[in-house]
Amino acid sequence: MKRTIHLNKMYPYKPELLWQALTDSKLLGKWFMENDMDPVAGNEFTFRMVPQKGWDGITYCTITELDNQHKIAYTYQGFASGEKTLACAGIHSELADSAAKGIFAELDTVLKFTLEPTCGGTILKMEQSGYKGLKMVIVSLVMGMGWKKQLFKKLPVVLEKMAQSAVL
């Protein structure tokens, strides 16, 4: 059993603006997670959040593909317990926590962003592949919900602020 998350979103901005939001460490941190990314093929970096129940808050990455202004891909790896997945899904129950406590997941995926210019802006294609086995397919469903929040709500706010400051 395998699963890949696919999300596409059209933004009314030039590819250069989206590229900056995807590859500039500070901007990426505003809509996704704090990080120490330097967009060079082969570079290793981490995403960091406050540790949570069942997760140390660190995601380990290595840039595997880089086509300037068009595509970036990197490994996206980490370790978490089932409690983390429940927390991400908004499930807060002692019964669920106790059932998931012994479940351990090793996330070993590849995250890819591709930009396609259109006459009205840019289409951002996001793909996260590598979810294998029932446990990880379930994790992918929760992660898919998180990606929708990031790409459909948080990223547009950052892009709008970037566009406004570029006009000033």
NUVEXNU-966100 format. One record per residue (C-alpha): z, y, x. Coordinates in steps of 0.02 Angstrom, whole numbers, always signed. Layout:
N
+--------+--------+--------+
|     zz |     yy |     xx |
+--------+--------+--------+
|      Z |      Y |      X |
...
+--------+--------+--------+
This chain:
168
+--------+--------+--------+
|     zz |     yy |     xx |
+--------+--------+--------+
|     +0 |     +0 |     +0 |
|    -55 |   +168 |    +73 |
|    -63 |   +347 |    +12 |
|   -130 |   +514 |    +72 |
|    -82 |   +681 |     -3 |
|   -234 |   +791 |    -39 |
|   -217 |   +970 |    -99 |
|   -350 |  +1105 |   -111 |
|   -316 |  +1287 |   -149 |
|   -434 |  +1435 |   -157 |
|   -366 |  +1598 |    -88 |
|   -452 |  +1768 |   -107 |
|   -440 |  +1803 |    +80 |
|   -549 |  +1781 |   +233 |
|   -524 |  +1623 |   +337 |
|   -454 |  +1726 |   +482 |
|   -304 |  +1777 |   +377 |
|   -267 |  +1599 |   +324 |
|   -291 |  +1538 |   +502 |
|   -160 |  +1662 |   +561 |
|    -37 |  +1602 |   +427 |
|    -66 |  +1421 |   +480 |
|    -56 |  +1445 |   +669 |
|    +55 |  +1596 |   +705 |
|   +230 |  +1527 |   +730 |
|   +319 |  +1673 |   +646 |
|   +202 |  +1680 |   +496 |
|   +207 |  +1490 |   +475 |
|   +396 |  +1503 |   +476 |
|   +392 |  +1628 |   +332 |
|   +307 |  +1510 |   +210 |
|   +348 |  +1337 |   +279 |
|   +479 |  +1305 |   +413 |
|   +541 |  +1386 |   +574 |
|   +445 |  +1314 |   +720 |
|   +394 |  +1335 |   +900 |
|   +208 |  +1301 |   +878 |
|    +85 |  +1361 |  +1008 |
|    -88 |  +1317 |   +937 |
|   -161 |  +1224 |  +1085 |
|   -229 |  +1047 |  +1073 |
|   -103 |   +923 |  +1142 |
|    +47 |  +1039 |  +1127 |
|   +207 |   +967 |  +1057 |
|   +318 |  +1070 |   +941 |
|   +451 |  +1053 |   +809 |
|   +482 |  +1116 |   +634 |
|   +665 |  +1154 |   +603 |
|   +774 |  +1175 |   +450 |
|   +960 |  +1173 |   +421 |
|  +1013 |   +990 |   +430 |
|  +1035 |   +912 |   +259 |
|  +1118 |   +758 |   +191 |
|  +1022 |   +613 |   +268 |
|   +912 |   +719 |   +385 |
|   +941 |   +810 |   +549 |
|   +821 |   +952 |   +499 |
|   +692 |   +919 |   +635 |
|   +510 |   +866 |   +616 |
|   +419 |   +821 |   +777 |
|   +235 |   +866 |   +797 |
|    +91 |   +855 |   +921 |
|    -72 |   +949 |   +893 |
|   -209 |   +817 |   +887 |
|   -358 |   +921 |   +829 |
|   -398 |  +1105 |   +843 |
|   -559 |  +1191 |   +790 |
|   -519 |  +1377 |   +799 |
|   -525 |  +1467 |   +632 |
|   -576 |  +1305 |   +545 |
|   -460 |  +1155 |   +567 |
|   -291 |  +1108 |   +639 |
|   -211 |   +935 |   +633 |
|    -47 |   +873 |   +703 |
|    +67 |   +724 |   +695 |
|   +212 |   +753 |   +577 |
|   +358 |   +637 |   +616 |
|   +541 |   +624 |   +575 |
|   +683 |   +512 |   +519 |
|   +784 |   +524 |   +358 |
|   +887 |   +422 |   +238 |
|   +850 |   +396 |    +55 |
|   +977 |   +531 |    +15 |
|   +858 |   +662 |    +88 |
|   +716 |   +604 |    -25 |
|   +829 |   +615 |   -178 |
|   +886 |   +790 |   -128 |
|   +704 |   +848 |   -108 |
|   +664 |   +777 |   -280 |
|   +812 |   +872 |   -355 |
|   +905 |   +712 |   -400 |
|  +1092 |   +742 |   -381 |
|  +1192 |   +591 |   -434 |
|  +1328 |   +489 |   -349 |
|  +1249 |   +330 |   -417 |
|  +1077 |   +374 |   -348 |
|  +1153 |   +428 |   -181 |
|  +1248 |   +264 |   -163 |
|  +1091 |   +165 |   -206 |
|   +985 |   +260 |    -79 |
|  +1115 |   +274 |    +59 |
|  +1058 |   +121 |   +157 |
|   +873 |   +160 |   +139 |
|   +804 |   +233 |   +299 |
|   +631 |   +306 |   +316 |
|   +530 |   +345 |   +471 |
|   +398 |   +474 |   +431 |
|   +245 |   +449 |   +541 |
|   +103 |   +549 |   +466 |
|    -39 |   +665 |   +515 |
|    -51 |   +836 |   +433 |
|   -220 |   +921 |   +429 |
|   -272 |  +1093 |   +366 |
|   -457 |  +1136 |   +348 |
|   -528 |  +1306 |   +300 |
|   -692 |  +1323 |   +205 |
|   -758 |  +1500 |   +179 |
|   -830 |  +1538 |     +6 |
|   -907 |  +1693 |    -70 |
|   -740 |  +1735 |   -153 |
|   -622 |  +1694 |     -9 |
|   -569 |  +1532 |    +73 |
|   -530 |  +1356 |    +15 |
|   -382 |  +1280 |   +106 |
|   -387 |  +1090 |   +110 |
|   -223 |  +1005 |   +155 |
|   -213 |   +819 |   +192 |
|    -60 |   +722 |   +246 |
|   -103 |   +542 |   +287 |
|     -9 |   +392 |   +351 |
|   +109 |   +346 |   +209 |
|   +117 |   +156 |   +219 |
|   +221 |    +37 |   +115 |
|   +309 |    +61 |    -51 |
|   +454 |   +162 |    +20 |
|   +339 |   +287 |   +106 |
|   +224 |   +300 |    -46 |
|   +378 |   +354 |   -146 |
|   +421 |   +479 |     -8 |
|   +241 |   +545 |    -17 |
|   +260 |   +583 |   -203 |
|   +413 |   +691 |   -166 |
|   +327 |   +773 |    -17 |
|   +176 |   +810 |   -127 |
|   +287 |   +910 |   -244 |
|   +353 |  +1006 |    -95 |
|   +178 |  +1044 |    -31 |
|   +127 |  +1114 |   -200 |
|   +274 |  +1235 |   -192 |
|   +230 |  +1288 |    -15 |
|    +42 |  +1308 |    -40 |
|    +38 |  +1372 |   -219 |
|   +192 |  +1486 |   -218 |
|   +257 |  +1529 |    -45 |
|    +96 |  +1544 |    +56 |
|    +13 |  +1665 |    -68 |
|   +160 |  +1785 |    -52 |
|   +143 |  +1787 |   +138 |
|    -46 |  +1807 |   +129 |
|    -30 |  +1953 |     +8 |
|    +92 |  +2042 |   +125 |
|    -24 |  +2009 |   +273 |
|   -173 |  +2078 |   +176 |
|    -78 |  +2233 |   +124 |
|    -17 |  +2270 |   +300 |
|   -195 |  +2247 |   +368 |
|   -258 |  +2381 |   +247 |
|   -124 |  +2507 |   +296 |
+--------+--------+--------+
